[in-house]
Each structure stands twice: as C-alpha cells, then as structure tokens.
Amino acid sequence: MSDLKPPRPVALVTGSTSGIGEAIARRLSHEGYAVILHSRSSVETGRVLARELGNAAYVQADLSVDADRVRLVREATARWGRLDVLVNNAGISQVIPHADLAAATPDVWHTLHEVNVVAPFRLVAEAESALREAAARGKAGCVVNVSSHAGVRPKGASIPYAATKAALNHVTRLLALSLAPAIRVNAVAPGLVDTPLTADWTQARQLWQDRAPMRRSAGPEEIAQVVAMLVASDYLTGEILLADGGLNLT
C-alpha cells in the first residue's frame, strides 16, 4: 500500500548511498520521484539519506546473491505499490594492469560478471511486471543502466571490468528490443567521474585534462543529469550515451 498521496512515480536506484548513485537519487527526488535507495553495506548512510530526501526509503541487498536481487525488487515495489524507473547503477571493479593476464583469474571474471551483468539483467527481469504496469498508467516503464566508456573503448581498470561493461551495453540493446514499447531501456557510459573512489586517480585525471575536449572529468551531478534526461524521454530506447567529455573523439 502506498503512503504517498497523491502517488508519485517511483524509482529504484541501486548503489545509491554515494557517488554517481547518490547524485542520481537526489536528482530524481528533486524531479518528483519517490526513490528507493540501495546499497550492499552502508545501511546507516542509506537510512540517513532516505530521511533527508523525504519521499524515499532504503533497502539493503547484496547484488551478488540472487535471493537478495529478488527481495530488493519486491520490497521496492511493495513500498508504494508501484515501480516506474529502475536505475542499475551498482557495480564493482578491480584494478588489474591489462598486460597482467595471470592476475585476471577466473574468480575475478566470475565475480565482476555476476554483479555487473547478471545482477542488472535479473533486476530487470524481476521488475518487468511492475514496469509494464507503469506503461499501463500512460508512461512507459524505464530502465537506465550505468555502464562505462570502458565498455566502448579498449580502456578501463581491468580487462574483466571492461568486458562486463561491454556486455552490459549489449544487454541494454537486447532488452530494449525485447521489452519495447512498454519498457524503454538505455545506458549511460561515463568516463572519469569525480567521486571518492577516483580521488587518487591522478594519471586518469591528467588524461582528461590534456586530451578531452572539455578538459576535465565529470561531476556526479552531470552524470545524474544525463540519467534524468533518459528517464524523462518518452522515445529514446536502446541508446548507449557516452558521457566522457568528448575523450572518445581523440
């Protein structure tokens, strides 16, 4: 049962207690969405953010565990009796030099693939019926996957990481075909973004300053703006929007 009157559209944003995910959650909340926040471990941070945003709730879940994926969608949908938008932002990475093939073990491949590819797909599968109900209310359900420029160019923290993002991009296109017109599925592929995770990536920051046409990395709010644009659209689907300040042009 909903406790919002009148009911607002509801967005679930995974990995939303810090960085890009937090910026997305704040942006969608500002634009009138009730937001379901999520993280694997930062429970108190999530609860505090939910209280701050007001029309928000927090659900903890480990996206490497399928039962948690199912529970996350069910709890998110039950909170207000609807789900209109799913933003698959949560992901994991591991820094491994591309030339160090031995370090990219099968365990690394399996771990990254499970969270970065299988989890987003499973969340969409679990949310499909709720997103179709959104379409029945007059606006197509919406999925936005947060990918990476490493899924488009031969770059990234490691080869396994880049491969998972390339796979996520293709999953995005396949789902866009399979679920249209009731559900739109797009992705945003950021380059370097200023978050606590990248604070000491001095070499990457220098690369963006020297070679990217915009001469800088992105702020989390700028990626959130792109996500909000994809959510607001009634037409775009199957798109992988590069958000790397033009670095891909060089």
Secondary structure, 3 states (H helix, E strand, C coil): CCCCCCCCCEEEECCCCCHHHHHHHHHHHHCCCEEEEEECCCHHHHHHHHHHHCCEEEEECCCCCHHHHHHHHHHHHHHHCCCCEEEECCCCCCCCCCCCHHHCCHHHHHHHHHHHHHHHHHHHHHHHHHHHHHHHCCCCEEEEEECCHHHCCCCCCCHHHHHHHHHHHHHHHHHHHHHCCCEEEEEEEECCECCHHHCCCHHHHHHHHHHCCCCCCECHHHHHHHHHHHHHCCCCCCCEEEECCCHHHC
